[in-house]
Amino acid sequence: MRGAEYAARERGYFLIVLDSQRSHDTEIDMMALLRPRVDGILLVTTGGYKWSAENAAAIASGPPVVCVDCLPEGLNTDSVCVDGRKTKQKNLTSSS
């Protein structure tokens, strides 16, 4: 978070952090509230569900969204994620 906050402030933006308490429905409500009011969204989603075509289309029609940590099924957007299996495999291979 600090890195994102620092980068945003350097460019004249602020970072707003909201907590959905791991509720997909709350995430959807928050995204609807934010879309018309912000220039972009970093989404650390709760995961474990598939986004409906309607909700995914609504997100695509708004400001840019970048998912951080995981890219939920059904959501076609940019993401910054770590593949734990590949990372684990690489670490095991490189330590041999």
Secondary structure, 3 states (H helix, E strand, C coil): CHHHHHHHHHCCCCCCCCCCCCCHHHHHHHHHHHCCCCCCEEECCCCCCECCHHHHHHHHCCCCEEEEECCCECCCCEEEECCHHHHHHHHHHHCC
